[in-house]
Amino acid sequence: MTTRRFDFRNELGLMLSGRLELPTGSPDAFAVFAHCFTCSKNIAAATRLTRALAARNIAVLRFDFTGLGNSEGDFANTNFSSNVEDLIAASRALAAEYRAPELMVGHSLGGAAVLRAALRLDSVRAVATIGAPGDPAHVEHLFGEDLETLEAGHDVEVELGGRRFRVRSDFVNDLREHSLSDLSRLGRPLMVLHSPTDKIVGIEEARLIFEAARHPKSFVSLDGADHLLSDPRDAEFAASVLQAWVGRYLTPAADIEPPAPGHVLVRSTGERFQQEVRVGRHRWIADEPASAGGQDAGPTPYDQLLAALGSCISMTLGMYARHKGWPLEGVEVELAHDRIHARDCEECETEDGKIDRIRKAVRIQGDGLTDDQRERIFQIADRCPVHRTLTSETRIDTF
């Protein structure tokens, strides 16, 4: 998993600062994440959630809205509508350099913004909100007594999150122009994640969003979480739920062709030892442990070799017992690989004086098995197809 700088210009030509969280290997999808009101892309909730999604093979762009964080512009010249425009600009920039986003995720007021931005983006196949208000005007309470001044048409300086911001009078008017009626036109699967103990945006706001949207829609309670998902476990949970949910709606990337049936495709990811392994619709990462200079992002090649042998043994024993009608209830195979001196093997001759050794322990469950049946099952464990391949003369041709 890597983080890349991803800056882009919005419709006003201002440079917005972004970070693109990329998974190891080819992403299943790209997403755009919108941070909370007056926050930045580097707030803990944004960083944790986007990286957790990247770890689950969804690339995510998080960026600073105009006038916030490292982005250009003056916050006083922004409003809710400009946030929506920034999201559209981010999506178009992502499409130009990588792929158009299929998922939009918004936190707090950012959640309200992605609901509106998705209406104008054909590529977006699913939308998720986290602790979001149903009505953008919900943030008005943050202005306190200054709200009356803003309503009177005067600009004010307010303190939000320990920082001073200049807010113009039309900010409130712009918030009030956006209503829940927009959600009936969303036309995309929606997931609403909200904590029932959220003290910043109450759980009743989640109800408003859920009731206004049409199906398919889902609600997940972030039980015990605070508004900013301060506990890393809450961000991990939200990411895992989102990844499982959005997988129903993703379109496989056109530039990622699966290998032919019966073939395995392995290609480097550009991350030192890491390799992407593809078998049909399945994909995983092979890597080396940190002690060998890798990042331990996946099993090693020998780990996978042992896994192939172990799974083949277990499958073979299960199939054999079913054929015989024997009461085999379960199989467990433990394996280890090392290199030993050839002198420990009388019939072995090698150039470097060493041979590969695989040790295995096969454990079976089934109280109804007789001693003869158990003995036969252990004999069959040495006759699975992968075992025969590894212990026979094997020829490898280049095609």
VMD Tcl script that draws the C-alpha trace (Angstrom):
set ca {
  {0.00 0.00 0.00}
  {1.37 3.42 -0.98}
  {0.34 7.07 -0.54}
  {0.91 9.38 -3.49}
  {0.53 13.11 -3.76}
  {-2.40 13.97 -6.00}
  {-2.98 17.68 -6.53}
  {-5.54 19.00 -9.01}
  {-7.29 22.23 -9.98}
  {-10.91 23.01 -9.25}
  {-13.29 24.87 -11.55}
  {-11.83 28.23 -10.41}
  {-8.30 27.16 -11.28}
  {-7.22 26.83 -7.66}
  {-4.83 24.00 -6.81}
  {-6.30 21.57 -4.30}
  {-4.04 19.33 -2.25}
  {-4.79 15.62 -2.26}
  {-3.39 12.27 -1.24}
  {-4.18 9.08 -3.13}
  {-4.12 5.89 -1.07}
  {-3.26 3.04 -3.43}
  {-3.47 -0.65 -2.59}
  {-0.80 -3.13 -3.52}
  {-1.65 -4.47 -6.95}
  {-4.54 -3.41 -9.15}
  {-7.40 -1.70 -7.26}
  {-10.88 -3.17 -7.42}
  {-12.21 0.38 -7.63}
  {-11.38 4.04 -7.05}
  {-13.17 6.21 -4.53}
  {-13.28 9.85 -3.41}
  {-13.46 10.76 0.26}
  {-14.86 14.06 1.58}
  {-13.70 15.25 5.01}
  {-15.78 16.93 7.69}
  {-16.62 20.65 7.96}
  {-13.48 22.85 8.39}
  {-11.34 19.70 8.76}
  {-8.60 18.59 6.37}
  {-7.56 15.50 4.47}
  {-5.08 14.71 7.23}
  {-7.56 14.45 10.08}
  {-7.19 11.07 11.76}
  {-10.62 9.83 10.66}
  {-9.87 10.56 6.99}
  {-6.41 9.01 7.10}
  {-7.45 5.89 8.96}
  {-10.54 5.21 6.90}
  {-8.97 5.77 3.48}
  {-5.93 3.64 4.34}
  {-8.16 0.91 5.72}
  {-10.09 0.92 2.43}
  {-6.83 0.83 0.45}
  {-5.76 -2.18 2.49}
  {-8.98 -3.79 1.22}
  {-8.04 -3.04 -2.41}
  {-10.02 0.18 -2.95}
  {-7.92 3.19 -3.99}
  {-9.12 6.38 -2.30}
  {-8.46 10.05 -2.99}
  {-8.75 12.37 0.03}
  {-8.16 16.06 -0.47}
  {-8.48 19.46 1.21}
  {-11.49 21.52 0.17}
  {-10.76 25.03 -1.10}
  {-9.23 27.27 1.55}
  {-8.49 24.42 3.96}
  {-5.34 22.45 4.75}
  {-2.82 22.79 1.94}
  {-5.28 23.78 -0.76}
  {-5.30 27.21 -2.36}
  {-8.10 29.71 -1.92}
  {-9.82 31.59 0.86}
  {-12.27 29.71 3.07}
  {-14.39 32.88 3.30}
  {-15.12 32.54 -0.42}
  {-16.39 28.98 -0.10}
  {-19.73 27.43 0.74}
  {-21.49 24.08 0.58}
  {-22.00 24.42 -3.17}
  {-18.28 25.03 -3.73}
  {-17.52 21.88 -1.75}
  {-19.73 19.94 -4.13}
  {-17.89 21.49 -7.09}
  {-14.55 20.51 -5.54}
  {-15.74 16.91 -5.30}
  {-16.71 16.91 -8.95}
  {-13.30 18.36 -9.87}
  {-11.59 15.67 -7.80}
  {-13.57 12.95 -9.54}
  {-12.74 14.27 -12.99}
  {-9.05 14.57 -12.14}
  {-9.03 10.99 -10.88}
  {-10.74 9.81 -14.06}
  {-8.21 11.64 -16.22}
  {-5.17 10.07 -14.57}
  {-6.46 6.73 -13.29}
  {-10.10 5.65 -13.36}
  {-13.35 7.41 -12.63}
  {-14.50 6.84 -9.05}
  {-17.20 4.26 -8.50}
  {-17.58 5.00 -4.80}
  {-17.97 8.27 -2.90}
  {-17.63 8.41 0.87}
  {-18.30 11.51 2.95}
  {-17.77 12.21 6.63}
  {-20.05 14.67 8.47}
  {-20.86 17.63 6.18}
  {-18.67 15.90 3.59}
  {-21.30 13.16 3.61}
  {-24.01 15.64 2.68}
  {-21.72 16.94 -0.09}
  {-21.06 13.54 -1.69}
  {-24.81 12.89 -1.82}
  {-25.18 15.99 -4.01}
  {-22.02 15.46 -6.06}
  {-23.01 11.89 -6.96}
  {-26.11 13.22 -8.70}
  {-23.81 14.71 -11.36}
  {-21.32 11.87 -11.77}
  {-22.32 8.93 -13.95}
  {-19.35 6.81 -12.88}
  {-20.42 6.68 -9.23}
  {-22.14 3.38 -8.51}
  {-22.49 3.67 -4.75}
  {-22.45 6.37 -2.05}
  {-21.74 6.14 1.68}
  {-22.09 8.68 4.47}
  {-20.49 8.59 7.92}
  {-21.96 10.72 10.69}
  {-23.56 12.99 8.10}
  {-26.39 15.49 8.59}
  {-29.50 14.97 6.53}
  {-29.84 18.73 6.10}
  {-26.60 20.65 5.37}
  {-28.06 23.55 7.39}
  {-27.51 21.38 10.46}
  {-24.06 23.00 10.82}
  {-25.69 26.36 11.59}
  {-25.64 25.55 15.30}
  {-21.83 25.75 15.17}
  {-22.09 29.52 14.60}
  {-23.86 30.13 17.91}
  {-24.82 33.76 18.46}
  {-23.04 34.72 15.23}
  {-25.85 33.09 13.26}
  {-28.10 36.12 13.74}
  {-25.34 38.37 12.41}
  {-24.94 36.17 9.34}
  {-28.70 36.16 8.76}
  {-28.65 39.96 8.94}
  {-26.27 40.00 5.97}
  {-22.98 40.62 7.79}
  {-19.78 38.60 7.64}
  {-18.37 37.21 10.89}
  {-15.28 35.52 12.26}
  {-16.10 32.33 14.11}
  {-14.03 29.85 16.05}
  {-14.47 26.28 14.86}
  {-12.38 23.44 16.20}
  {-9.98 25.84 17.88}
  {-9.33 27.83 14.68}
  {-10.68 31.15 13.44}
  {-12.57 31.26 10.15}
  {-14.16 34.14 8.30}
  {-17.68 33.22 7.17}
  {-19.68 35.31 4.75}
  {-23.37 35.96 5.08}
  {-24.32 34.01 1.97}
  {-22.83 30.84 3.48}
  {-25.97 30.17 5.50}
  {-28.28 30.96 2.58}
  {-26.38 28.48 0.41}
  {-26.72 25.76 3.06}
  {-30.46 26.28 3.21}
  {-30.88 25.90 -0.54}
  {-30.05 22.20 -0.33}
  {-32.83 19.96 0.92}
  {-33.49 16.29 1.46}
  {-35.62 16.21 -1.67}
  {-32.37 15.77 -3.62}
  {-31.96 12.28 -2.19}
  {-35.00 10.89 -3.96}
  {-33.09 11.44 -7.22}
  {-29.88 9.74 -6.07}
  {-30.61 6.50 -7.90}
  {-27.55 4.74 -6.42}
  {-27.11 2.24 -3.62}
  {-26.61 4.14 -0.36}
  {-25.02 3.13 2.91}
  {-25.55 5.28 6.00}
  {-23.08 4.72 8.83}
  {-23.76 6.58 12.05}
  {-23.05 6.27 15.74}
  {-26.06 6.35 18.08}
  {-23.82 8.20 20.56}
  {-22.64 10.86 18.10}
  {-22.82 14.14 20.04}
  {-21.99 16.38 17.07}
  {-24.46 15.07 14.51}
  {-27.29 13.22 16.23}
  {-28.56 9.83 15.13}
  {-31.85 11.43 14.05}
  {-29.94 12.92 11.07}
  {-29.15 9.40 9.86}
  {-32.85 8.60 10.01}
  {-33.65 11.64 7.85}
  {-31.16 10.53 5.20}
  {-32.32 6.93 5.25}
  {-36.00 7.78 4.98}
  {-35.48 10.32 2.18}
  {-33.43 7.95 0.01}
  {-34.88 5.19 -2.11}
  {-33.80 1.55 -2.10}
  {-31.30 -0.05 -2.25}
  {-30.15 1.51 1.02}
  {-28.48 0.18 4.13}
  {-27.86 1.43 7.64}
  {-24.96 0.40 9.90}
  {-24.70 1.48 13.51}
  {-21.18 2.48 14.57}
  {-21.95 1.47 18.12}
  {-19.82 3.31 20.68}
  {-17.96 5.46 18.13}
  {-17.60 9.21 18.48}
  {-18.17 11.66 15.63}
  {-14.52 11.75 14.54}
  {-13.99 7.97 14.78}
  {-11.17 8.63 17.22}
  {-10.78 4.94 17.98}
  {-8.87 3.31 15.08}
  {-10.99 0.20 15.47}
  {-14.10 2.17 14.48}
  {-12.46 3.31 11.24}
  {-11.32 -0.26 10.52}
  {-14.83 -1.55 11.12}
  {-16.39 1.09 8.86}
  {-13.89 0.29 6.10}
  {-14.51 -3.45 6.31}
  {-18.27 -2.96 6.09}
  {-17.93 -0.56 3.15}
  {-15.61 -2.89 1.27}
  {-17.95 -5.85 1.63}
  {-21.01 -3.78 0.73}
  {-19.68 -1.91 -2.29}
  {-18.29 -5.12 -3.83}
  {-21.84 -5.92 -4.97}
  {-21.85 -2.85 -7.20}
  {-18.33 -2.64 -8.64}
  {-17.50 -3.02 -12.31}
  {-14.29 -4.98 -13.04}
  {-11.64 -2.73 -14.55}
  {-11.52 -3.06 -18.33}
  {-7.70 -2.98 -18.32}
  {-7.40 -5.99 -15.99}
  {-7.88 -9.16 -18.00}
  {-8.20 -12.35 -15.97}
  {-5.86 -15.19 -16.94}
  {-7.12 -18.00 -19.14}
  {-8.92 -20.86 -17.38}
  {-6.40 -23.12 -15.67}
  {-3.68 -20.46 -15.85}
  {-2.09 -18.44 -13.05}
  {-0.91 -14.90 -13.75}
  {1.78 -13.31 -11.60}
  {3.03 -9.77 -12.10}
  {5.13 -7.36 -10.10}
  {3.47 -4.48 -8.29}
  {6.56 -2.25 -8.29}
  {6.87 -2.62 -4.52}
  {10.19 -4.44 -4.15}
  {9.38 -8.17 -3.76}
  {5.59 -7.90 -3.91}
  {3.73 -9.77 -6.65}
  {0.10 -9.78 -7.62}
  {-1.25 -13.29 -8.18}
  {-4.41 -13.78 -10.21}
  {-6.29 -17.03 -10.68}
  {-9.65 -16.62 -12.41}
  {-11.59 -14.07 -10.34}
  {-9.32 -14.58 -7.34}
  {-6.42 -12.31 -6.47}
  {-3.87 -12.08 -3.70}
  {-0.41 -10.72 -2.94}
  {2.83 -12.67 -2.58}
  {5.65 -11.02 -0.65}
  {8.65 -11.64 1.55}
  {8.77 -10.99 5.30}
  {10.34 -7.81 6.64}
  {13.35 -9.81 7.80}
  {14.08 -10.64 4.14}
  {13.57 -7.08 2.87}
  {9.88 -7.34 2.01}
  {6.81 -5.73 3.54}
  {5.05 -8.94 4.63}
  {2.01 -7.96 2.55}
  {1.23 -11.56 1.71}
  {2.48 -15.15 1.94}
  {5.89 -16.02 0.51}
  {6.23 -18.29 -2.56}
  {7.14 -21.21 -0.31}
  {4.20 -20.43 1.96}
  {1.96 -20.76 -1.07}
  {3.69 -23.98 -2.12}
  {2.99 -25.48 1.29}
  {-0.58 -24.17 1.16}
  {-1.07 -25.90 -2.20}
  {0.18 -29.20 -0.81}
  {-1.79 -28.92 2.43}
  {-5.06 -28.00 0.75}
  {-4.62 -30.79 -1.81}
  {-4.03 -33.35 0.96}
  {-7.11 -32.21 2.87}
  {-9.30 -32.16 -0.25}
  {-8.13 -35.61 -1.29}
  {-8.78 -37.15 2.12}
  {-12.25 -35.60 2.29}
  {-13.12 -36.87 -1.18}
  {-11.79 -40.36 -0.43}
  {-13.72 -40.63 2.85}
  {-16.96 -39.46 1.20}
  {-16.48 -42.04 -1.57}
  {-16.00 -44.78 1.01}
  {-18.78 -43.52 3.23}
  {-16.41 -43.22 6.18}
  {-17.25 -40.86 9.09}
  {-14.33 -38.45 8.57}
  {-15.38 -35.19 10.25}
  {-12.39 -32.95 9.64}
  {-8.79 -32.72 8.43}
  {-5.96 -30.48 9.59}
  {-2.60 -30.40 7.81}
  {0.43 -28.57 9.21}
  {3.51 -28.15 7.01}
  {7.00 -26.65 7.20}
  {9.78 -26.22 4.64}
  {13.54 -26.03 5.11}
  {16.84 -26.96 3.49}
  {18.89 -29.82 4.87}
  {22.25 -31.38 4.03}
  {22.03 -34.10 1.43}
  {24.05 -36.38 3.68}
  {20.87 -36.75 5.73}
  {19.26 -38.35 2.70}
  {21.11 -41.48 1.52}
  {19.64 -41.56 -2.00}
  {19.98 -37.81 -2.66}
  {22.74 -36.22 -4.73}
  {22.85 -32.43 -5.25}
  {25.38 -29.92 -6.51}
  {25.36 -27.73 -3.40}
  {25.05 -30.61 -0.97}
  {21.57 -29.58 0.19}
  {18.01 -30.63 -0.55}
  {14.57 -29.17 0.09}
  {12.60 -30.86 2.84}
  {8.89 -30.54 3.52}
  {7.59 -31.88 6.81}
  {3.90 -32.46 7.34}
  {1.59 -33.44 10.18}
  {-1.86 -34.70 9.25}
  {-4.54 -34.71 11.93}
  {-7.99 -36.16 11.33}
  {-11.22 -35.95 13.29}
  {-13.88 -38.63 13.35}
  {-14.72 -40.65 16.42}
  {-16.48 -43.24 14.29}
  {-13.38 -44.14 12.26}
  {-11.87 -47.58 12.79}
  {-8.14 -48.12 13.23}
  {-7.92 -49.62 9.74}
  {-9.75 -46.66 8.23}
  {-7.42 -44.22 9.98}
  {-4.36 -46.08 8.73}
  {-5.69 -46.06 5.17}
  {-6.48 -42.34 5.32}
  {-2.90 -41.56 6.38}
  {-1.64 -43.65 3.45}
  {-3.82 -41.69 1.04}
  {-2.34 -38.45 2.41}
  {0.88 -39.28 0.52}
  {-0.96 -39.81 -2.76}
  {-2.67 -36.49 -3.44}
  {-1.95 -34.95 -6.89}
  {0.25 -32.13 -5.61}
  {2.28 -34.55 -3.48}
  {2.88 -36.70 -6.55}
  {3.89 -33.65 -8.58}
  {6.41 -32.54 -5.98}
  {7.95 -35.97 -5.57}
  {8.07 -36.92 -9.25}
  {10.18 -35.76 -12.16}
  {8.60 -32.44 -13.13}
  {9.22 -30.67 -16.42}
  {8.73 -26.89 -16.77}
  {8.44 -25.57 -20.35}
  {8.33 -21.94 -21.48}
  {5.36 -20.97 -23.67}
}
mol new
graphics top color blue
foreach p $ca { graphics top sphere $p radius 0.5 }
foreach p [lrange $ca 0 end-1] q [lrange $ca 1 end] { graphics top cylinder $p $q radius 0.2 }
display resetview
